[in-house]
Amino acid sequence: MRITALGHAGLKVETVAATVLIDPWLSPEGAFQAAWFQFPENAHLLEQDYSETTAVVVSHEHLDHVDPWFLGRLPPDVPVIIPRYPSPALRNKLSTAGRSRVVEVDPWRVASAGNGVSVYFVSEESPMNQDSAIALTAGGRTLLNLNDARLTPHQFRAVLRRAGGRIDVFSAQGSGASWHPIAYEMPETRKREVAREKRLAKFAYLEKAVRVLKPVVTLPFAGPMCFLDPELFEHNEQMEDGGIFPDQEQVANWLGGRGLRDVEVMLPGDLWDVDEGVRIADPTWKGFRFVDRWDYLRDYAERKRDVVASIKASYPDPRESLWEPFRDYFERLLAMSPYFNRRIRMRVGFDIVGPGGGRWAVDFRPGSQGVRNDMRDCGYTFRFASRWLLAILDGRVHWEDFLLTMRFRAARTPDVYNDHLLGVLKFAEPGSLRRVEAYETAARDTGTIEVVCEGRTYEVERFCPHAGGDLRETGEVLAGGRLRCLNHYFEFDLESGGCLNGNVGPLRVRRVR
């Protein structure tokens, strides 16, 4: 087995009889309306011949993993293998690429990706998080590709058992993909503090995964992306030490500092020979250094200046007021799930700037639900250009894809993540919302664990109320009487059980001594 890095999260896996592409993102137009570009650039890989591809495996619907531009250029008979999700978003994006051979596979069910190559998906347990890892086996070798998924330790161990106790290659995201805190209005000192906390929490999760799996080699990847639009270029500062978007080398160095040595940094075109255990470097990168990123990024931005301008121009300002379509859109959303409305339970403001815009609010609170032509008393606010709202309302852009552009500003009081608000925007589809409700209201395991923090002992519900993470393994005790679940970074107060940074919970807790 030979694995070539295609840039970002993309991999090409070659055996004697098959060639499988995993999450290839090679579009010269970047992704998310030219907000994200591959770092470093992988344009030279477009010169390769992909006509012998036997299958494409796609993990989830984010456009840095499912690239309609590139997929539309592959032979039409190449199958695309995807996980089965409640939401149709991934299937819909593949249809825009003209892919007619789409194979949907249930979690843990094995599918063929070519002669002698099998693949299966391990999906996150909560349907609120529709991400999946990919396990690929061929010739007695196993690649586990984590992508954006946040698997639990027991899921990792299940994969390990299936692989006969050996993972040859573990490829895992080392960078975050969050618009919080960088798109939020908060003091810069607090913004830096939050970014560093999220960076270290991501590293801690990755370290835990590596210690459970004990792979022969770990390949950090899937980030960071880079921002070449002049309006977004400052976000590249998050690649620096302490930022939320560390590069592959920073991840490798951190893991090495924790005693995990078998970590390889792969640049686009680099090849890992699994049988020989060696990396073959692409000569394109001779002399490249991550520490020289700023000169590289400025040159890259100049090369892509016209591309960015052209894509943004394809989203013109609206010619008429967006108030009525905005009202109609959110009235439909409000009617989809009383459960989600109860969990959101706030007014959300939308400050839409530019032609056709206005200051409007959506009230999710039971008893006062509705869409209002004012922004009073909003606990959460978004501010962005009217051209992007028009694209959302007419279906050209999905909410989550837009939020990943970072082309907005947000504020929330208190500064607490509202999982259900983002969920209803992300799915906007009754079936997916019902699946989340069924999962979150189902009976839970009532087991408990003991947690010691600052000399006090607590009896704590064993499984995280958000996505069922086993806190015996994913729990991290923090100063100030806090317990963090490393699966999704939710923190709980050990005295009250209340979630401190989200609308999750509560966690059942009892002080023992």
N, C-alpha and C positions, 0 to 999 in steps of 0.2 A: 504494500500500500504506500502510495506517495501523496502527500497533501501539499497543495500550493496555496499560499495566501493570495486572495484576490483583492485585498484591501478591505478595511472596516471589518464586517463580520463575514465576508465572503470567503468560501473555501472551494477548491477543486480537489476532489478525491479520485485518484486514478488507480485502477488495478489492471491486471493483464487483459480483462475482458469488459471493463466498464469504466465510464467517466461520469461522475456525479458532481453537480454543482450545488452548493449549499448557500442559500441567502446571498446570491451575487448582486452587488450594487456597483454598477460601472457607468451609469448614466453621466455623460459630460455636463448635464444640466443640474447635477446634484440631486437634492430631494427637498421636499417641503417648500415648494415655491422658491427654489434657489436660496433657501436659508442655510441649508447644510451642504457641505461638500466633503468628499473623502479626504482624509489626512493620514499619511501623505497621498498625493494624487496617484491614481492608478490607471491613468489614461493609456499608458503604454500596453496594458494588458488587452485593450480592445483590438490590438493587432493579431492576437492569437486566434486560431481556428477552433470554434466551439461546435462545429457541425457534428462531431462524434459523441456529443453528450447523450448519455443513455437516460438520464433523469435529472430533474431539478427538485431539490427539497427546500421548502420554504417554511420557516418556523412560525411567523405571525405577520400581521398586516401593516406594520410600520414600514414606511417607504424606503428606509435604509436597509430593509431586509427583503422586501418584494419590490422589484424595480421593473415597472411596466415597460419602460424604454428598452431595457436590455432583453427582457423576456420576449418582447415582440419581435426580436431579431433572431431568435432561435428557430430551428426547423419546427414546423407545426405538429409533427408527430411525437415530439419529445414530451413525455408526461411530466406534470408538476404534482408532486406529492405534498399534501398539506395535512395538518391536524384538523379534526372535526371540532369546530367551535359552535357555541350557541349563536353567535353573531355571524351574519353573512358578509362582513366587511372584507375578509381576505378573499373569499370567492369572487366578490364584486370587483376587487382590484385586479384579479387575474383575468376576468372577462374583459376589462379595458385593454389588457395586453393581447387580447385575441387568443388566449390559451383555451383550447377546447378539451384537451386531455388533462383533466384535473382529477386526481385520486385523493379523496378524503379518507383519512384513517383515524379510527378511534384510538385514544391513548393506550399505550402498551401493545397494540396490535401490530404485528410485523408485516411489512410490505416489501416487495422486491423493487430495488432501484437499478437493476441490471444483473447480468449474469454473475451469480455468486456474491452479490451485494444485497444485504438486507438493512432495513431501517425501521425504527419505531420512534414514537414521540412520547415524552413524559411531560404532561401538562401540569401547570400550577393547579392546586386543589380547589381554590376558590374561583368560580366563574367570573368574578369581578376582574380577575387578572388573566387575560387570554393570551398567555405566552407559553411556549413549549421548548424544552430541550430536545435535541435530536441525537439518538444513538444509532450509529452506523457500524456494521460489522462486515468484514470481508477477509477471507483467508486466515481466520483465527485471530484477527486484529480488531480492536474496538476503539472507535472515536466517540467521545461524548462531547457534544457541542452545546454548551449551556445557553448561548445567545443572551436574550434579556430575561430569561426565566429565573424565578427564585424558587428552586426546589428545596425540599426539606431533607434533613439527613437521612430519614428512613427511605425517601425516594432514591437518594444517592446509593444507599446500600442495596436497594432492590436492583438498580442498574448493575452494580458491582457483582451481585450474585448471578445475574443473567450473563455477564461477561466472563464467568468462571473465575472471578476474583482478580481480574486484571484489566485496567483501563490503560490502553497504550498512549492515547492522546486525549487530553482534556483541554478544550478551547473554551475560554470564559471571558465574559465582558468585564473589563477592569474599570471602565469609565461609566459614570451615570448618564442619564438622558433626561434630566429633570429641569423644568423651567422654574422651579423653586430652589434657591431664593433669587436667582439672577434677574427674573422678570418682575420681581415684587418691589414695592415701595417700602423700604425699611432703611434704617441707618446703615451706612457702609460697614461699620464695625460689626454689627449684628449679621449682616449679609456674609461677611467673611467667616464669622464664627459658624454659621449654619452650613456654609459650603464645606468647611473643614470637617465638621461633624459628619456630614453625609459621605464625604470622601473616606474617612476612617471607618465608618460603619460598612461601607461597600468593601473595603479591604478586609475587614474582620470577617465578613460573610464569605469572601473568596478564600481566605485562609482556612476557615472551617471546612469548606467544601473540599479543598485540596487535601487536608488532613484525613478526611473520611475516605476519599477515593484513592489516595496514594497513587496517582497516575505516573506512568513512566516519564511523561513530559507534559508540562502545562504551557499552553500558548495564550497569553493575554491578548485580547483583541476587542473588536466592536467599539472602537472609540480611541481617542476622541474624534468626533466630527470637527470640522472647522467652519468658521463664519466668514464669508468673503464679501457679503453685502456691506457697503460702508456704514449703513445704519446699525449693523450687528457686529461689526469687526471687533469692538471692544470686548465681546464675550470670549474671545480667544484668550483673554487673561486667565480664564478658568483652567487653562492647561498648566499654568504655573503651580509651583508647590503650594499645597493648601487649597487649590481650586477643586471644583466638582468634576472637572473633565481631565483627569490625569492621562498621560500618554502611556503606551505599552511599556516603555522603558522604566517609567516611574513605578508602574505596577510590579514589574519584574524585580526592581531594586528593593521595593518594600517587602515582597515575599521572600527575597533572598535574605533581607535583614531579620526575618522571622525564622530563618533556618531552613527555608524551602528552596533548594538549589536547582532542581531540574526544571527551569523555566527558560523558555526561548522567546526572544522578540522576533517576530516575523513581519517583514515589510512586504508590500505588494509585489508578487512575483517570486518571493523566497519559497523554497521547497523543503519540506521535511520528509526525509525518507524514513518511514516507520520501521522497516525491517533492519536498516543499518543504524538507525538512531543518530542521524547526522542532518545538519541543516546545510542546504546549498543556497548560497546567497545570489540574489539577482544583481548583476553588475550595474543595473540602473542606479543603485543606491551607494555606489562607491563615493565616499566622502560625505554622505548625508549624516547629519547629527541633529537629534531632537533639540539640543540646546541652541541651535541656530534657527529656531522656529520662526522668529519674527521676520528675518530677511526672506525666508522661504514663503511665509504667508503673504507678505506684501507683494512679492513677485506673482504668486498664485492669484491673488485678488486682481491684480492688473490684467492677467491673462483671461480671467473670467468676468471682467467688468461688463462687457457687452452682453454676455449670456445672462447675467443677473438683471441688467436693465431691461432686456427683451422679455424675460419671464415676468417681471413685475408689471411691465406695460400691458401684458396680456390679461391683467386684472384691472380693468378701468374703473374709475369712479362711477357710482350709480347716477342715473339721470333723474330719478324720481325719489321721493321719500321712501325709506325702508320701514317706516313705522308699521304700516298695515301687514306686510309680509312677516316682519319680526313678531308682531302680536299673534298672527295666525300660527306661526311656527311654534311658539312657546305655549300657546293654548293647546296644541296637539300634544306637546311634551308633558304638560301638566296632567293630561288625561290618561297618560300611559301607566302610571304606577303610584297609587296612593302610598304604598310602602316606602318608595324612594322619596316622595314628597315629605313624609313624616320624618325620615332620617335627615333630609336636608334642612328643613324647618328654619328657613331664613329668607329674607329678601335679597336678591342678587341683582346688582346694578350693572348696566351696560352703557358706558359712555362712548358713543360711536362718533368719531371725529371725521368731519369732511362732508361733502355733498350727500344729501339724503339721510344724514345721521341725526342723532338726538341723544337725550339722556333718559333712559328707560329702565324699568325694573321688572323682574319676575319674582312674584311672591309665592314661595313654596309652602308657606305655613298653613296647616289645616285650619279651615274656617275663614281664611282671608286670601285664598289662592287667587291669582289673576295676574294679568300683564298690565303694568301701569305706565303712564306717560310722565313719570317723574322718577327721581333716584333718592327719595328720602329714606332714611333709616335702613340702609343696606349694610349687611354684615360682610358682604363680599362684593368687590367691584372689579370690572374689567374695562380697560380703555384701549381702543384700537381703531384703525382707519376703516371707513365705511366700505372701501373696496373689498376688504376681507370678509366683512359681514355679508355682503352681496353674494360672494362666492360660497359661503357656508349655507345661506338660505336657498340658493338654487342648486345645491348638491354637488358642486364642483370640488369642494374642500370639506373634509370631515373635521369636526371640532378638535379631536386629539391631534390630527395632522397640523391644524392651524396652531394649536398651543405649542407644539414642538418647534414651530418657526421662531419662537421668542419675540414675535412682532406685536407685542402688546405689553401693557403694564397692568398689574393687579395689586390689590390691597385687600386684607381681610382682618377683621376684628372680632374675636381674638385671632392671633396668628396660628390657626389650627386647621389642619388638612381636612377637607370635607370629601371623603371618598365617594359618597353617593352623588354629590353634585357633579363631579367629574365623570362618574359612572353613567348618569342619565344623559349627559352631553355626548359621551363617547359612544354609547350604544344606540340611543334614540330609536329603540325597537322593542316592542312589548315582550317578545319571547325571551330575549336576553335578560331583560329586567326581571322577569318571572323566575328565571333560573337562579339569579343572584338571590332573590328573596327566599326561594326554597332552600338554598344552601345556608343562608344566614339565620333562618328561623328553625332549622332542623335541630333535633336533640343532639347535644354534645356529650362527649366523654366527660365524666365527672371526676376523673382522677385528679390528684393534687401532687405538688412537689413542695419541698421546703427550700426557702431562699433566705440567705443570710446577708444582711446589708447593714453596715455601720453598727455592728454589735446587736442587731435585732433580728429575730427569726420570724419568718412569715410562712404561712401555709397558703400556697398560690395555686389557682386553677392551672392544670398542666398544659392545656392547649390554648394558644392565642385566640381570642374571640374574633379576630379579623379573618384569618385564612387557615386556622387550624395548626399553625406551627407548634411543634413540640417544644415548649419552653425549657424542658430539661436539657435540650441540646441547642436551641436557638436563642435562649434567654441570656442576656448580658446584664449583670448588675452594675448600675451606675451610681455615682455619688448623689447625695441628696434624696435617697430613698426611692430610686427609680429602677424599673426593670424594662429593658428594651428587647423587643423581638427582632432578631437580625434578618428575618425574612423580608420585612417591609419597613423596618425602622420605627414602628410604633412604640411609644414609651408609655409606661403605666406607673401611677403613683402607688407605692406599696402599702400605704396606709388606707387609701380610699378605694383603690382599684380603678380609678378614673383614668382615661387615656389623656395624656398631656399634650399631644400634638396631632390629634385627629378625632373624628367623630365615631370612634370604634369603642366597643366594650359595653359595659365595664368588665374588667377582669375580676373574678371572685378572689378576694384576699382576706386573710385573718392573721393578725399578729399573734404568734404563739408565745413568745417570750422576748 
